Amino acid sequence: MEKDLLITFIYVLYFLLILGTIAVIITDTRNPVKSLGYILLVLFIPVIGIFVYFSIGINYRKRIFYRRKKREQQGFYAGIKEYVAEYSEMELQRNPKLYEDHRNVVQMLSKENLSPLFTATDTRLLINGEEKFPAILDAMEAAKDHIHIEYFIYNDDEIGNRLKDLMIKKAKDGVKVRFIFDDYGSHVVRKRMMKELQAAGVEVCPFYKIRIFALANSMNFRNHRKIIVVDGNIGFVGGINVDDRYINNGKNELFWRDTHLKIEGNAVIGLQYIFMNDWNLCRKQEEELTLDPRYFPIEKNKETKGTIQIAASGPDNLNADIMLSLLGIITTSERRLYITTPYFIPNETIVDALKYAALSGVDVRLLVPGISDSVFVNAASCSYYEELLQCGIRIYRYQKGFVHAKTIVSDEALSVVGTANMDIRSFDLMFEVNALVYNKEFNQQLTDAFFKDLEDSTELQLEEWEDRSRWKKFCENCARLLSPLL
């Protein structure tokens, strides 16, 4: 009798645990598809499903982020809010034809993301690590006041150690060097480099240390940004991490195709602002950076080469600003839209926007990897291709190696280079940053690079793609079904 009562008690307790978990899922998860996925996981995989959800599903950090964000808005945010609005409006009036196709995107980012139209004295397209790393080494070597570095992946290899040695050298020369690394993507820094850098005077800050209790959750909410700012007037942003595999010098088995951007002028202020926010997010309040003029030098009366907006988003943002900016770009493109992304698992909003653009007569082309570093992601991506091809979107698969670039060409004036993939993880779970460049010359350079990549790609044909096996389609759809749980 006592045994029966104990078994009944355990069943009731487990039933209440399931109900409580489902209530938390419904309350905490805004995406209904994602909510349904976790609920099915909890119902059909007992115990393990509950463990998985509380490990990787629930956003433990959201409330902490919002508290820090509120404090930031009272100080750092408020310090430039009024100036930002004035600056953007001034630039819109100065050259309205340059922005007429994407005026709504400009205004949305200026208001929501505090990203005005800052002028750039130079914008340089950097193809692969062969062009990026010499450029950043030269800029860091010439630094006089400060160097700010923020990376998702920083490896303990040849290029990683060259940059480390240069950081140490500049710190000893009196330059203020600050370095943020993602504690998951750059764990080797904490293991092997951190003490050496700190001993030389480099200020090193891991972005949210991974602790055992919150291990999987910390892996979800990662800092995927790649930012370097030198003296407040030279900046770098894009898809290239600090890793030897990005340098195609004949030593690597796989050719790595990626894109980065060098910015000079007032537009660097946007990158500086993001770095300083991230720095303050990771430091104690008494160690936070303030709006010192040395970090925001304003250049006046210099010849400019277009304007730039810096769009940032992450789990601490109330709105998915990067996703919204991409949505705006897609729906306002009138002639051409060329997208390169290594991970293509978009939400339905982006899928519908791409269909709308293609059916409206826009030349929409999508360049994705033919050789992927993730079988699951590749399968999930493939599940979208048929419906896109049916709407007239042209899809190319890169064959020379792995394409890791995240770029967009829209019409003749707007280009995007950044860290955000066109996938749900980048939209919702990662700290990302994109640069929107309004410059016709740069737009043409990025267009030329896109078509050069098409020479090393194969175009998917609708009839051939529809003929793939039912088993393959089933596997792709299963991967797509699970993709919101990433």
Buried (B, 14 or more C-beta within 10 A) or exposed (E): EEEEEEEEEEEEEEEEBBEEBBEBBEEBBEEEBBBBBBBEBBEEEEEEBBEBBBBBBBBBBEEBBBEBBEBBEEEBBEEBEEEBBEBBBEBBEEBEEBBEBBBEBBBBBBBBBBBBBBBBBBBBBBBBBEBBBEBBBEBBEEBEBBBBBBBBBBBBBEBBBEBBEBBBBBBEEEBBBBBBBBBBBBBBBBEEBBEBBEEBBBBBBBBBEBEEEBEBBBBBBBBBBBBBBBBBBBBBBBBBBBBBBBBBEEEBEEBBBBBBBBBBBBBBBBBBBBBBBBBBBBBEEEEBBEEEEEBBBEBEEEEBBBBBBBBBBBBBBEEBBBBBBBBBBBBBBBEBBBBBBBBBBBBEBBBBBBBBBBEEEBBBBBBBBBBBEEEBBBBBBBBBBBEBBEBBBBBBBBBBBBBBBBBBBBBBBBBBBBBBBBBBBBBBBBBBBBBBBBBBEBBBBBBEBBEEBBEBBEEBEBEEBEEEEEEEBEBBBBBBBBBBBB
